[in-house]
Amino acid sequence: MLPSSVQGRIYSVSRYGGSGAFPGYSCVIVIALLQRVTRAWVDVGDSRIGEIGQGLMVLIGVERGDAAAQADRLLERLLGYRVFADEQGLMNRSVSDIGGGLLLVPQFTLAADTRKGRRPSFTAAADPSEGEKWFEYFAGQAATRHAGVETGRFGAEMQVGLVNDGPVTFWLQVSPD
């Protein structure tokens, strides 16, 4: 069982080794917070760089590690995750099913350790070059598998807006191998 402090993140569990912020555990790379939206957008300065209508706005955090397989598995789950209503009003349809938009926004603060003190620690976050590499990988894979993918800009000061539909918000996790 993972410590409660790492719930809501994606990890590949290795009880006999590993490194990084959680001794005894081997960190994977992606944290995803998805929100079902009627519309969402991201601006940098005075420019709108991404905008979607109905779909998912997903904040993506990257931690230390190198795990394309886990990122790919997360993307598969994200595209197939059933959070949209069917004809009976039940959450039985995915963003792929409805042809909805996907707005991916890099957010390193998702990797914050907030267990103690009054200031978050970012020791688990990937360094900027690794974070950008994995965010771009994830976004590129998403664009090859789904139409209507928009992104924020890694490392930029962004203003993100959304109309959360429901509200519906989920941490999306991938089970360890």
C-alpha positions as CSV (number, residue, x, y, z in Angstrom):
1,M,0.0,0.0,0.0
2,L,1.3,3.5,-0.9
3,P,1.6,6.0,1.9
4,S,-1.4,8.4,2.1
5,S,0.9,11.2,1.2
6,V,1.3,9.8,-2.3
7,Q,-2.3,8.9,-3.0
8,G,-3.6,10.7,-6.1
9,R,-0.3,10.4,-7.9
10,I,1.0,7.8,-10.3
11,Y,3.7,5.5,-9.0
12,S,5.4,2.3,-10.0
13,V,5.8,0.5,-6.7
14,S,9.1,-1.2,-5.8
15,R,9.4,-2.1,-2.2
16,Y,13.0,-3.1,-2.6
17,G,14.7,-0.1,-3.9
18,G,13.8,3.1,-5.7
19,S,14.9,6.6,-5.0
20,G,13.7,10.1,-5.0
21,A,11.3,11.8,-2.6
22,F,9.8,8.5,-1.3
23,P,12.4,6.0,-0.2
24,G,11.4,2.5,-1.0
25,Y,9.2,3.7,-3.9
26,S,10.2,4.3,-7.5
27,C,8.4,7.4,-8.8
28,V,6.8,7.4,-12.1
29,I,6.2,10.7,-13.9
30,V,2.8,12.1,-14.2
31,I,0.1,13.5,-11.9
32,A,-3.2,14.3,-13.6
33,L,-6.1,16.3,-12.3
34,L,-8.9,16.2,-14.8
35,Q,-12.0,18.4,-14.9
36,R,-15.1,18.0,-17.0
37,V,-15.7,21.4,-18.6
38,T,-18.2,23.1,-20.9
39,R,-15.3,25.3,-22.0
40,A,-11.7,26.0,-20.9
41,W,-8.9,28.2,-22.1
42,V,-5.3,29.2,-21.3
43,D,-3.7,32.6,-21.9
44,V,-0.1,33.7,-21.9
45,G,0.1,37.5,-21.6
46,D,-2.5,39.0,-23.9
47,S,-2.6,35.9,-26.2
48,R,-5.1,33.0,-26.0
49,I,-2.9,30.0,-26.7
50,G,-5.4,27.2,-26.2
51,E,-9.2,26.9,-25.9
52,I,-11.7,24.0,-26.0
53,G,-15.5,23.7,-25.8
54,Q,-17.0,20.7,-24.1
55,G,-14.3,18.2,-22.9
56,L,-11.6,17.8,-20.3
57,M,-9.2,20.3,-18.9
58,V,-6.3,18.3,-17.4
59,L,-3.6,19.7,-15.2
60,I,-0.4,17.7,-15.7
61,G,2.4,17.5,-13.1
62,V,5.6,15.7,-13.7
63,E,7.8,14.1,-11.0
64,R,11.3,12.7,-11.2
65,G,11.4,9.5,-13.2
66,D,11.4,8.2,-16.7
67,A,8.4,6.1,-17.6
68,A,6.9,6.4,-21.0
69,A,4.9,3.2,-20.4
70,Q,3.1,4.7,-17.4
71,A,2.4,8.0,-19.3
72,D,1.0,6.0,-22.2
73,R,-1.2,4.0,-19.9
74,L,-2.4,7.2,-18.2
75,L,-3.3,8.7,-21.6
76,E,-5.2,5.6,-22.5
77,R,-7.2,5.8,-19.3
78,L,-7.7,9.6,-19.7
79,L,-9.1,9.2,-23.2
80,G,-11.4,6.4,-22.2
81,Y,-12.4,7.6,-18.7
82,R,-16.2,7.8,-18.5
83,V,-17.2,11.2,-17.1
84,F,-19.8,12.4,-19.6
85,A,-23.5,11.6,-19.4
86,D,-25.2,9.1,-21.7
87,E,-28.9,9.3,-22.7
88,Q,-29.9,8.1,-19.2
89,G,-27.8,10.8,-17.5
90,L,-25.2,8.3,-16.3
91,M,-21.5,8.9,-16.6
92,N,-20.9,6.3,-19.3
93,R,-19.2,8.3,-22.1
94,S,-15.6,9.3,-22.5
95,V,-14.0,12.4,-24.1
96,S,-13.3,10.1,-27.1
97,D,-16.9,9.0,-27.2
98,I,-18.2,12.5,-27.4
99,G,-15.5,13.9,-29.6
100,G,-14.7,16.5,-26.9
101,G,-11.7,18.8,-26.6
102,L,-8.7,18.1,-24.4
103,L,-6.8,21.0,-22.9
104,L,-3.5,19.9,-21.3
105,V,-1.9,22.4,-19.0
106,P,1.5,21.8,-17.4
107,Q,1.4,22.5,-13.6
108,F,4.5,21.6,-11.6
109,T,2.8,22.6,-8.3
110,L,0.9,19.3,-8.5
111,A,4.2,17.6,-7.5
112,A,4.3,19.7,-4.2
113,D,4.9,17.9,-0.9
114,T,2.5,19.7,1.5
115,R,2.8,17.3,4.4
116,K,4.4,19.7,6.8
117,G,5.2,23.3,7.3
118,R,3.6,26.3,5.7
119,R,5.5,26.3,2.4
120,P,5.3,23.5,-0.2
121,S,8.4,21.5,-1.1
122,F,9.1,20.7,-4.7
123,T,11.8,18.1,-4.2
124,A,9.7,15.4,-5.9
125,A,9.1,17.6,-9.0
126,A,11.1,16.8,-12.1
127,D,13.7,19.4,-13.0
128,P,12.4,21.8,-15.7
129,S,14.1,20.2,-18.7
130,E,12.8,16.7,-17.7
131,G,9.3,18.1,-16.9
132,E,9.1,19.8,-20.3
133,K,10.3,16.7,-22.1
134,W,7.6,14.5,-20.4
135,F,4.9,17.1,-20.8
136,E,5.7,17.4,-24.5
137,Y,5.8,13.7,-24.9
138,F,2.4,13.3,-23.2
139,A,0.8,16.1,-25.3
140,G,2.3,14.7,-28.5
141,Q,0.9,11.2,-27.8
142,A,-2.5,12.8,-27.0
143,A,-2.5,14.7,-30.3
144,T,-1.8,11.5,-32.3
145,R,-4.7,9.7,-30.6
146,H,-7.3,12.4,-30.2
147,A,-8.5,15.3,-32.3
148,G,-9.0,18.6,-30.6
149,V,-5.9,18.7,-28.3
150,E,-4.8,22.1,-27.0
151,T,-2.0,22.8,-24.6
152,G,-0.7,25.4,-22.2
153,R,3.0,26.4,-22.4
154,F,5.5,24.8,-20.2
155,G,7.3,27.3,-17.9
156,A,5.1,30.2,-18.9
157,E,3.1,32.3,-16.5
158,M,-0.4,31.3,-17.6
159,Q,-3.9,32.3,-16.8
160,V,-6.3,29.4,-17.0
161,G,-10.0,29.6,-17.1
162,L,-12.7,27.0,-17.2
163,V,-16.4,26.3,-16.6
164,N,-16.4,23.1,-14.6
165,D,-19.4,21.0,-15.6
166,G,-21.0,19.4,-12.6
167,P,-18.6,20.2,-11.0
168,V,-16.7,17.0,-11.9
169,T,-13.1,16.7,-10.9
170,F,-11.0,13.6,-10.6
171,W,-7.4,12.5,-9.8
172,L,-6.6,9.9,-12.5
173,Q,-4.3,7.2,-11.3
174,V,-2.6,4.3,-13.0
175,S,-2.2,1.1,-11.1
176,P,1.4,-0.1,-10.5
177,D,2.7,-2.7,-12.8
